[in-house]
Structures are given as C-alpha cells and as structure tokens.
Amino acid sequence: MQGNLSSLHSTFQVQSPVQLATIFYQDLVVCESICKQRSITKNSNGMDLSSLEECTTGLYLFLNNRFSDAINLIYPWSKNSIYHALIYSILMVVKAILTFDPQDIEIGMTAAKEALRTCNNFRRKSRMMSLSRIVTKQGIKAIKEEELHAEVCYAECLILKSTVMFIQDDSVLSFLKSGINIGLSYQIYKDCQQVLTQIHNYQSKTYKHLVGGIKFGLGAFNLMLSLVPPKTLKLLNIVGYSGDREVGLTLLHESASESHINNILSVLTLLFYYNYISVTFCVEKDHSSAIENLSLIYLHKFPNCVILKFFHARFSMLKGSFKHAQLTLEECIFIQNEWKQVHHLCYWELMCCHIFLLEWRQAYHYADLLFQNSRWSKAIYSFAKASLLAVLPSDFLKSVSEDMSSLFLNVDNLRIRILGTSVPIEKFVAEKGQRYGSTASWFTAQPILEFMYAWSGFRVMSKRLELISTWLSIIDKGEELLRENPNKEYGIDDISLLNLLKGLCLKYLGNFSMAEDCFNRVIQKEKLLKYDHYLVPYSYYELGILYYLKGDYSSAMKNLENIKNYKDYSMEARLQFRAHAAAKNVTSNKEERNWLLLFSLSFSIPIKWNVLDWQME
C-alpha cells in the first residue's frame, strides 16, 4: 500500500489550526481511499506498513469523534493483523470502561482475548528462552522483526485483558490472574527493551513503531509502579522492582513526541496522569506545561476531539480558570452524541466547578443528571445530591421533590462491589450517608466539605486563593456553630473534621504556622474520636506535606512514617498510596539537598590530604 501520511506524522509544526484541519482532512481522505482498495486484496500479513497506516487512520477517526467509523475500519482485520487486533481491543476496552454496561464489558473482554490469540499466532513459536538471550547467542537474524512487534502488542493486550477482568469479575482468583498477566506483560516489555539494546544499527520502515511501543509500555509501567507501595506490588506478581517515576515520565514524553502508532496513547496516559493521578496521589507541585503544550498541538491537529478538549478543560480547572473550563466542557457535550458516556465525564467536572464557585443549584443539576444517566457510581451521585440539598434553601427541595435524608440513607443500598468488597470511596460515603441521614445536629456545609476533601477538591481549587479564603470563612462559621450547639455523640469528630479542612486552607494560603496548629489539634483528639478515625492519619499526612513544603524533610518523614501505625480506617488504601509517593519525594529532595551541600562545600573548603590522615583548613 503506497500511502503518504507524512504530514500527519511530521513534526507537528504547522502554522495554523485551519491548515492543520485541511491537511488532516486531505490525508484522511487518502487513507480511507487506500484502505478501501486494500480491503479488495486481503492478505495474511500480521504486521506491515500498510496495516500500521490503516490502524493510524482508525485512531485518527476515533480522535475526530467518528467512533463507529474507526471500529468499522479496524474490526474486519482484527483476527489476522496484530495491530488491528490491538487497536480494536483498545477501542472496545475504552468503551467498556466508559459505559460500565455488562454487554460492553463482555465485548471488551472478548476483544482482548481475541487480540491475544491473534498476537500469539505471530509470536516466536519456541519459548524455551527469552528473545534477548536468543539475540545474544545467535544474533539479530535469529528472530524476525514481526515477532518483536507481536511481543509488544501481546504485552499491551495483556494489560487490556487485566483491566476488563478487574471490572468484570469480583473474585479474588480474578485479581490474582490479573496480577499474573500484569507481571508477564512487564517482563515482555523488559525483554524487548534488552533486544533493542543489541540492534542499534538495525532500521526498517516499521522500526519506529516498535521502539515507540516499547517506550510507551515501559514508561507506563515505570510510572504506575512508582506509585504503588511494595506490599501491593507483591500481589501483582512484580517483586524486586519499584519503578522510577522520572524514567517513566521521560519515556512517555519521548513516546508522545515521536511519530508512531502508540504516540496518542502516550499522550492520553500523560494527560490522565497529570490531570488526575498526580492531583490525587502525588506531592503538590504545578502540572507539567510540557504535556499541556503537547496536548494543545494535538488539539490543533484534531480541533473537535472530545477527549482532548475534555483534558484541556481539566487543565483550565487546575489553573483555577473554572469559567473557561465550564465553556469547554459544555462544548464537549455538544460536539458529539455517539458516546454519551463522555458527557458523564463532563457532567462530573461541571458539577465540581459549580461546587468550587458555590453555585449550588447548577451543581445539583449536574449531580442529578449523573444519578439519572450514569452507571459508574449511583452511591456517590446520591451522596453528592444530598450534600448539595443540605446547602440549598428549603423551597428548592420542594421544587425538586427530593428528600435529603432519604438520599443520604439510600447511599448504602447503591454500592457496587469489586473483588467481593465495596469500593473504598463508596464505603466511605455510605458510612457518612448513614450519619447525615439519621442525625440532624451537623453543620449544613459539612457533607459537601467532606465530599470535596475526598475528591481532592481543595487541591484543584488551590490556584484561586480568594475561593480558598471564602471556603475558610465557611469552615470558621461551621466551627462557631458547632461550638455553640455541641453534639455529645459526634461533636469531637465534627470539630476535628473542620480543623483538618481549616488547616488545609491555611496551608494553601501560606499560613503554615496556623495550619500546623490545626493539624496537631486533630491528632491530640485521637483518643476522643468515636467514628471518624481516618482524620488522624490524614492529619499526619497533611502535616508531613506541610513540613515538606517548609523544607524540614526529617519532620516530614517522621509524620509520614506515623501513618503506618494506623489500620482499618476509611480510605486507607488511598492514603497509603499518597504517603508512599510523598515519602519518595521527601527522600529524593533530601538526597538532592545533601548532594548540593556536599558539592558546594567541595568548592568552598580547601582540602589537604596526608598519607596517614586528612585535614580541612
């Protein structure tokens, strides 16, 4: 197949969005025409330049919101081409995650299994030794390039299968199987990387896709494993390697900036990391301008791509531009209707934007839309609705014919189960729903404050100090009301919650001393807490981050280590991930500071060496 995708794969340096759109349209027409011609003369090649270009076209259709067209183009070849099999399974698994529909989940699992079979047909038949050992002993000619491509695609398909398995089957056996698949996938990527180190001078037209796929796989694994505590890694059958965050990010950035079939997946992985994972689990620092700039280049390339627009809106939120984010999210809703589940992502972020801006009615509107239309978590949506009704006037409750207490109490009945147990965040909101639905003596903004903290809302809001100040005033008012009307059963717990959130706001406002006092107040009340035992380890975490920001790394580590003394509290796993990431940051910065100190001393202090001893003058 003689197709020219040079303008699509080139350096992205096109002068205007209009030119980009024109070039994309022209190349897409050429690609689709060539793909139609190819369908007349079907062959059985598992991997060649034509199949890669056709799969690239499918991805471009997907990025232009032509989801059905992308699937229809890729599917017919998915059983005799490794890249068609991979891309088709990616599309089906993404759809399954978005919809949570049992039928879509089953289709996603079938696609992943079929893709594994297709890739396996083109892998090396004899598996007595690894490919890297074969190349070491027999030379590069002992294996075919197609076999390397098949290995990389097989590894990627294992991850897809594990993902679907995790959301489909709630058994412990399923979790262990997923762990085995993940461990095997990681070993395959490492093996392929070893092969590449031995074939520096080898090049072909498809070689860049191989290199890009390995960079994507190892980059994603390094990034993921760096976030996971060692105990969890053992469950995933990955022992003795913790991953390197910086290596992972570097590989993914390189992969995202190069022209190969996995580059857009690298971009989406980075976008998800910086917009969600980093915000939830990592130590506070500004988001990466490099990935935002890269995403803007892709957005110019695909100006109507709903996924890229969505992440663009999320970047706006992290910068505090909530009104701009709202406009972009509303655009996302209007530009496509085929996959309505993308609308649900937008509804969630729109709800959050309105909560941050204290626009309760609008926030409730989106919470209700989610409850009515989304399958992801009815429990969380019900809690969000009830929390918003708590801060809305009574006449609004009558107008929507909703009962706040009933919504809170019903949260427990709406929980879903994974691996035989409740999702931790759903278990948390169910417990809080029982409390707020069965008692009356609590501050009206308390549920929404707790909801925001659970979803890192204050972190997202941190660029807007005037909003942080407004929320601090609300917390102060709540503390005053609770002290005036103390509750014997929940009083200490409620005041401690507000102290934790007050300390958080003061930290973002730069008042570290007062923030430290607030966190310590929570810790001092540990033995008096009756229900919200999570407040103490979370206060240790916030205190650790506070010391980290002040540069007191020893105190930071001491507080983070204290978290290990607590078990069986709400959102425990989430805090363990956060504490693990924070401890790695503290250790890294401490080592860097010590190295800089030693480096500066070596230039400022002359050293005389003696045969028997040494002295400094």
C-alpha positions in Angstrom: 0.0 0.0 0.0 1.5 3.3 -1.1 0.0 5.8 1.4 1.6 9.1 2.3 1.0 10.1 6.0 4.0 12.4 6.1 2.1 15.5 7.1 0.3 13.6 9.8 3.4 12.1 11.2 5.8 15.0 10.8 6.9 17.4 13.4 3.5 19.0 14.1 5.0 22.4 13.1 2.0 23.6 11.1 1.2 27.3 11.1 -2.5 27.5 11.9 -5.4 25.3 13.0 -7.1 25.9 9.6 -4.0 24.5 7.8 -3.9 21.6 10.3 -7.5 20.8 9.7 -7.1 21.0 5.9 -4.0 18.7 5.9 -5.7 16.2 8.2 -8.8 16.1 6.0 -6.8 15.6 2.8 -4.6 12.8 4.4 -7.6 11.2 6.0 -9.4 11.0 2.6 -6.3 9.5 1.0 -6.0 7.0 3.9 -9.6 5.9 3.7 -9.4 5.5 -0.1 -6.3 3.4 0.2 -7.9 1.3 3.0 -10.9 0.6 0.7 -8.5 -0.6 -2.1 -6.7 -2.8 0.4 -9.9 -4.5 1.5 -10.3 -5.8 -2.0 -7.0 -7.7 -1.8 -6.8 -9.2 1.6 -3.6 -10.8 2.8 -2.5 -12.5 5.9 0.5 -10.4 7.0 0.4 -9.9 10.7 2.3 -6.7 10.6 3.4 -4.5 7.7 3.5 -0.8 6.8 0.0 -0.9 5.3 -1.6 -2.3 8.4 0.1 0.3 10.6 -1.1 3.1 8.4 -4.6 1.7 8.4 -4.6 1.5 12.2 -3.3 5.0 12.4 -6.2 6.1 10.2 -8.6 4.3 12.6 -7.1 6.2 15.6 -7.5 9.5 13.7 -11.1 8.7 13.0 -11.5 8.0 16.7 -9.9 11.3 17.6 -12.4 13.1 15.3 -15.3 11.5 17.3 -16.1 9.1 14.4 -16.1 6.2 16.8 -18.2 3.8 14.7 -16.2 4.6 11.6 -13.0 3.8 13.5 -14.4 0.5 14.7 -15.8 -0.5 11.3 -12.4 0.2 9.7 -10.3 -1.7 12.2 -12.6 -4.7 13.1 -12.5 -6.7 9.7 -8.7 -7.1 10.0 -8.6 -7.7 13.8 -8.2 -11.5 13.5 -5.2 -11.6 11.1 -3.3 -8.4 11.9 -1.6 -7.8 15.2 -2.0 -4.0 15.2 -5.6 -4.2 14.0 -6.3 -6.6 16.9 -4.6 -4.3 19.4 -6.3 -1.1 18.3 -9.7 -2.8 18.1 -9.3 -4.2 21.6 -8.2 -0.7 22.9 -11.4 0.9 21.4 -13.6 -1.8 22.9 -12.0 -1.7 26.4 -12.2 2.1 26.4 -15.9 1.9 25.6 -16.4 -0.7 28.3 -14.7 1.5 30.9 -16.8 4.5 29.8 -20.2 2.7 29.8 -19.8 0.0 32.6 -22.5 -1.7 30.6 -22.3 -5.5 31.1 -22.7 -6.2 27.4 -19.9 -3.7 26.5 -17.7 -5.2 29.2 -18.2 -8.7 27.7 -17.4 -7.3 24.2 -14.3 -5.7 25.6 -13.2 -9.0 27.2 -13.8 -10.9 24.0 -11.9 -8.3 22.0 -8.9 -8.5 24.4 -8.9 -12.4 24.3 -9.1 -12.4 20.5 -6.3 -9.9 20.3 -4.1 -12.0 22.5 -4.8 -15.0 20.2 -4.0 -13.0 17.1 -0.8 -11.7 18.5 0.2 -15.1 19.8 -0.1 -16.5 16.3 2.8 -14.3 15.2 5.0 -14.6 18.3 8.0 -16.9 18.2 6.8 -20.5 18.5 9.7 -21.8 20.6 9.6 -20.0 24.0 12.4 -22.0 25.7 14.4 -18.9 26.2 13.8 -15.1 26.0 14.2 -13.2 22.8 17.1 -11.2 24.3 19.0 -14.4 25.1 18.4 -15.7 21.6 19.8 -12.5 20.1 22.8 -12.6 22.4 23.6 -16.2 21.4 22.6 -16.3 17.8 22.5 -12.7 16.6 19.7 -10.5 15.4 18.9 -12.6 12.3 17.7 -15.4 14.6 14.4 -13.5 15.1 12.0 -11.7 12.8 11.1 -8.1 13.4 7.4 -9.2 13.1 8.0 -11.4 16.2 9.2 -8.4 18.2 6.1 -6.4 17.1 3.9 -9.4 18.1 5.6 -9.5 21.6 5.0 -5.8 22.2 1.3 -6.0 21.1 0.8 -9.1 23.1 2.1 -7.3 26.2 -0.2 -4.4 25.6 -3.2 -6.8 25.2 -2.4 -8.5 28.5 -2.9 -5.1 30.2 -6.2 -4.6 28.4 -7.4 -8.0 29.4 -6.4 -7.4 33.1 -8.3 -4.1 33.0 -11.5 -5.7 31.9 -11.0 -8.7 34.2 -10.8 -6.3 37.1 -14.1 -4.6 36.4 -15.9 -7.8 35.2 -15.1 -10.4 37.9 -15.4 -9.8 41.6 -13.4 -12.8 42.8 -10.0 -12.9 44.4 -9.0 -15.5 41.8 -9.7 -13.0 39.1 -7.5 -10.4 40.9 -4.6 -12.9 41.1 -5.0 -13.8 37.4 -4.8 -10.1 36.6 -1.6 -9.8 38.7 0.0 -12.7 36.8 -0.9 -11.0 33.4 0.5 -7.7 34.5 3.7 -9.3 35.7 4.1 -11.2 32.4 3.4 -8.1 30.4 6.1 -6.2 32.3 8.6 -9.0 31.7 7.9 -9.0 28.0 8.5 -5.2 27.7 11.8 -5.6 29.6 12.9 -8.4 27.3 12.1 -6.4 24.2 14.0 -3.5 25.5 17.0 -5.8 26.0 16.7 -6.9 22.4 16.7 -3.2 21.2 19.9 -2.5 23.1 21.6 -5.1 20.9 20.4 -3.9 17.5 21.4 -0.2 17.4 22.2 -0.1 13.8 19.1 -2.0 12.6 16.5 0.1 11.0 13.3 -0.6 8.9 10.2 1.4 8.0 8.3 -0.1 10.9 11.1 0.1 13.4 10.0 3.4 14.9 6.6 1.8 15.8 8.4 -1.0 17.7 10.6 1.5 19.6 7.6 3.7 20.3 5.6 0.8 21.6 8.3 -0.3 24.0 8.8 3.3 25.3 5.1 3.6 25.9 4.9 0.2 27.7 8.0 0.7 29.9 7.1 4.3 30.5 3.6 3.5 31.7 4.9 0.6 33.8 7.6 2.7 35.5 5.1 5.5 36.2 2.5 3.1 37.5 4.9 1.0 39.7 6.5 4.1 41.2 3.1 5.0 42.7 2.4 1.5 44.2 3.5 0.6 47.7 5.8 -2.5 47.8 3.2 -4.7 49.5 0.8 -4.2 46.7 3.4 -4.9 44.1 3.8 -8.4 45.6 0.1 -9.1 45.0 0.7 -8.0 41.3 3.4 -10.6 40.9 6.0 -7.8 40.4 8.7 -8.3 43.1 12.0 -6.5 43.4 11.3 -3.5 41.3 9.6 -0.3 42.4 9.6 1.7 39.2 11.1 5.1 38.6 8.7 8.0 38.1 11.1 10.3 36.3 12.2 7.5 33.9 8.5 6.7 33.3 7.6 10.3 32.5 10.7 10.8 30.3 9.9 7.6 28.2 6.2 8.7 27.9 7.2 12.2 26.9 9.6 10.8 24.3 7.0 8.4 23.0 4.3 11.1 22.8 6.6 13.4 20.8 7.6 10.8 18.2 5.6 9.5 15.2 4.4 6.0 15.8 1.1 4.2 16.4 1.3 4.4 20.2 2.1 8.1 20.4 -1.5 9.2 21.0 -1.8 6.5 23.8 1.3 8.0 25.4 -0.3 11.5 25.2 -3.5 10.2 26.8 -1.6 8.4 29.5 0.3 11.6 30.4 -2.9 13.6 30.3 -4.6 11.3 32.7 -1.6 11.2 35.0 -1.1 14.9 35.3 -4.8 15.7 35.5 -5.9 13.0 37.9 -3.3 10.6 39.3 -0.8 13.4 40.2 -3.5 15.5 41.7 -4.9 12.7 43.9 -1.7 10.8 44.9 1.4 12.9 44.4 3.0 15.7 46.4 1.8 19.1 45.4 3.5 20.8 42.5 2.4 22.6 39.4 1.2 20.5 36.5 3.5 19.9 33.5 3.4 22.8 31.0 5.2 20.5 28.5 2.3 18.0 28.3 -0.2 20.8 28.2 1.6 22.3 25.2 1.9 18.9 23.6 -1.9 18.3 24.1 -2.6 21.7 22.5 -0.6 20.7 19.4 -2.7 17.6 19.2 -5.8 19.6 19.8 -4.9 21.9 16.9 -4.4 18.7 14.8 -7.8 17.4 15.9 -9.8 20.5 16.9 -13.0 18.7 17.6 -11.6 15.7 19.5 -13.8 15.4 22.6 -11.2 13.6 24.7 -8.5 16.2 24.1 -11.0 19.0 24.7 -12.0 17.4 27.9 -8.4 17.3 29.2 -7.9 20.9 28.0 -10.9 21.8 30.3 -9.3 19.9 33.1 -6.1 21.8 32.7 -8.1 25.0 32.9 -9.6 23.8 36.2 -6.2 23.1 37.7 -5.2 26.7 36.8 -8.3 28.0 38.5 -10.0 29.1 35.3 -13.3 27.5 36.2 -15.5 29.6 33.9 -13.3 28.8 30.9 -13.4 25.1 31.9 -17.2 25.2 32.0 -17.4 26.6 28.5 -15.0 23.9 27.1 -16.9 21.1 28.9 -20.2 22.4 27.5 -18.5 22.3 24.1 -17.5 18.7 24.7 -21.1 17.8 25.4 -22.4 19.4 22.2 -19.9 18.3 19.6 -20.7 14.5 19.8 -23.6 12.3 20.8 -22.4 8.8 19.8 -20.7 8.0 23.1 -22.8 9.7 25.7 -20.7 8.4 28.5 -18.2 11.1 27.6 -21.0 13.5 28.6 -21.0 12.0 32.0 -17.3 12.9 32.5 -18.2 16.4 31.6 -21.2 16.4 34.0 -18.9 15.4 36.8 -16.3 18.2 36.2 -19.1 20.8 35.6 -20.6 19.8 39.0 -17.2 20.2 40.6 -16.7 23.6 39.0 -20.0 24.9 40.3 -19.3 23.5 43.8 -16.0 25.4 43.9 -17.8 28.6 42.9 -20.6 27.9 45.4 -23.2 27.7 42.6 -25.3 25.1 44.4 -28.3 24.9 42.0 -26.2 24.4 38.9 -24.1 21.8 40.8 -27.2 20.0 41.8 -28.4 19.9 38.2 -25.3 18.0 37.1 -25.4 15.7 40.1 -28.9 14.8 39.2 -28.0 14.2 35.5 -25.3 11.8 36.7 -27.6 10.0 39.0 -30.2 9.6 36.2 -27.9 8.6 33.4 -24.5 7.3 34.6 -23.7 3.7 35.7 -20.4 4.5 37.3 -21.4 5.1 40.9 -25.0 5.7 41.9 -23.9 5.8 45.6 -21.5 8.7 45.0 -24.1 10.6 42.9 -26.8 10.1 45.6 -24.4 11.4 48.3 -23.5 14.4 46.1 -27.2 15.3 45.5 -28.0 15.0 49.2 -24.9 17.1 50.2 -25.9 19.9 47.8 -29.5 19.8 49.0 -28.1 20.4 52.5 -26.8 23.8 51.4 -29.8 24.8 49.2 -32.9 26.6 50.6 -35.9 24.6 51.6 -38.1 25.9 48.8 -35.6 24.3 46.3 -36.1 20.9 48.0 -39.8 21.2 47.5 -39.4 22.2 43.8 -37.3 19.1 43.0 -39.4 16.8 45.2 -36.4 15.2 46.8 -35.9 14.3 50.5 -32.3 14.9 51.6 -32.4 12.3 54.4 -33.7 9.6 52.1 -30.9 10.3 49.6 -28.3 10.0 52.3 -29.7 6.8 53.8 -30.1 5.2 50.3 -26.4 5.6 49.5 -25.6 2.3 51.3 -28.1 0.4 49.0 -26.5 1.7 45.8 -22.9 0.5 46.4 -21.2 -1.7 43.8 -18.7 -4.4 44.7 -15.3 -5.3 43.2 -13.3 -8.3 44.3 -16.2 -9.1 46.7 -15.8 -5.9 48.6 -17.1 -2.4 48.3 -15.2 0.3 46.6 -13.5 2.2 49.4 -14.8 5.6 48.4 -18.3 4.2 48.2 -18.0 2.6 51.6 -16.9 6.0 52.9 -19.8 7.9 51.5 -22.2 5.2 52.6 -21.0 5.5 56.2 -21.2 9.3 56.1 -24.7 9.0 54.4 -25.9 6.9 57.4 -24.6 9.5 59.8 -26.0 12.6 58.0 -29.3 10.9 57.1 -30.0 9.7 60.6 -29.0 12.8 62.7 -29.7 16.4 62.5 -27.1 18.2 64.6 -24.4 18.9 62.0 -23.2 21.9 60.1 -25.1 22.2 56.8 -22.0 22.6 54.6 -20.2 19.7 56.4 -21.2 16.9 53.9 -20.1 18.9 50.9 -16.8 19.9 52.6 -16.1 16.2 53.3 -17.1 15.3 49.8 -14.6 17.9 48.4 -11.8 16.7 50.5 -12.4 13.1 49.5 -12.1 14.1 45.8 -9.0 16.4 46.3 -11.3 19.5 45.6 -9.2 21.8 47.7 -6.1 20.8 45.8 -7.9 21.6 42.5 -9.0 24.9 43.9 -5.6 25.9 45.3 -4.8 28.4 42.5 -7.7 30.5 43.4 -6.8 31.9 46.8 -9.9 34.1 47.1 -12.0 30.9 46.8 -9.9 29.2 49.4 -10.5 32.2 51.7 -14.2 32.0 51.0 -14.3 28.3 52.0 -12.2 29.1 55.0 -14.8 31.5 56.1 -17.5 28.8 55.7 -15.4 26.4 57.8 -14.9 29.1 60.5 -18.7 29.7 60.6 -19.3 26.0 60.9 -16.8 25.7 63.8 -18.5 28.5 65.6 -22.0 27.0 65.2 -20.8 23.6 66.3 -19.2 25.0 69.5 -22.4 26.9 70.2 -24.5 23.8 69.8 -22.3 20.9 70.8 -23.3 17.3 69.9 -22.3 14.8 72.6 -22.1 11.9 70.2 -20.4 13.4 67.2 -19.1 16.8 68.5 -15.4 15.9 68.7 -15.4 14.2 65.3 -17.2 17.1 63.6 -14.9 19.8 65.1 -11.8 17.6 64.2 -13.0 17.4 60.6 -13.3 21.2 60.4 -9.9 21.6 61.9 -8.4 19.3 59.3 -10.0 21.3 56.5 -9.2 24.6 58.1 -5.5 23.6 58.3 -5.6 22.6 54.6 -7.0 26.0 53.6 -4.5 27.8 55.8 -1.7 25.8 54.2 -2.7 26.9 50.7 -2.9 30.5 51.9 0.7 30.2 53.1 -0.1 30.4 56.8 1.9 27.4 57.8 2.1 28.0 61.5 -1.7 28.2 62.0 -2.1 25.2 59.6 0.3 23.2 61.8 -1.7 24.1 64.9 -5.0 22.9 63.2 -3.5 19.5 62.2 -2.0 19.0 65.7 -5.4 19.7 67.3 -6.9 16.8 65.3 -4.0 14.5 66.4 -4.4 15.5 70.0 -8.1 14.5 70.0 -7.2 11.0 68.7 -8.5 9.1 71.7 -11.7 11.1 71.9 -12.8 10.4 68.3 -15.7 7.9 68.1 -16.3 7.4 64.4 -14.0 9.4 62.0 -10.7 7.7 62.9 -9.4 8.5 59.4 -8.9 12.1 60.5 -5.8 11.3 62.5 -3.7 9.5 59.8 -4.8 12.0 57.2 -3.7 14.8 59.6 -0.3 13.2 59.9 -0.2 13.2 56.1 -1.1 16.8 55.7 1.4 17.7 58.5 4.1 15.7 56.6 3.3 17.6 53.4 3.4 20.9 55.3 6.9 20.1 56.7 8.0 19.0 53.2 6.9 22.4 51.7 8.9 24.1 54.5 12.0 22.1 53.7 12.0 20.2 57.0 12.4 16.8 55.5 13.2 15.0 58.7 9.9 16.1 60.3 8.1 15.4 57.1 9.3 11.8 57.1 8.6 11.3 60.8 4.9 12.3 60.2 4.6 10.2 57.1 6.0 7.2 59.0 3.4 7.7 61.7 0.7 6.8 59.2 1.9 3.2 59.2 0.7 2.9 62.9 -2.9 3.1 61.8 -5.1 0.4 60.2 -8.8 -0.2 59.3 -9.8 3.4 58.7 -11.8 5.0 55.9 -9.9 5.5 52.6 -6.9 3.7 54.0 -5.5 2.4 50.7 -5.7 5.9 49.1 -3.7 7.4 52.0 -1.1 4.6 51.7 -0.6 5.4 48.1 -0.3 9.1 48.9 2.1 8.5 51.8 4.3 6.3 49.6 4.5 8.9 46.9 5.2 11.7 49.4 7.9 9.7 51.1 9.7 9.1 47.8 9.6 12.8 47.1 10.9 13.7 50.5 13.8 11.2 50.2 14.6 12.4 46.7 14.7 16.0 47.7 16.7 15.3 50.9 19.3 13.4 48.9 19.4 16.2 46.3 19.9 18.8 49.0 22.6 16.8 50.7 24.4 16.4 47.4 24.2 20.1 46.7 25.5 20.9 50.1 28.4 18.5 49.6 29.0 19.9 46.2 29.2 23.5 47.5 31.5 22.5 50.3 33.9 20.9 47.9 34.4 24.3 46.3 34.4 26.4 49.4 36.7 24.3 51.7 40.3 23.6 50.6 41.3 20.0 51.5 44.8 18.8 52.2 45.5 15.1 52.1 48.1 13.4 54.1 49.4 9.8 53.6 48.0 8.8 57.1 45.1 11.1 57.6 43.4 14.2 56.2 42.5 17.6 57.5 40.5 20.5 56.3 41.6 24.1 56.6 
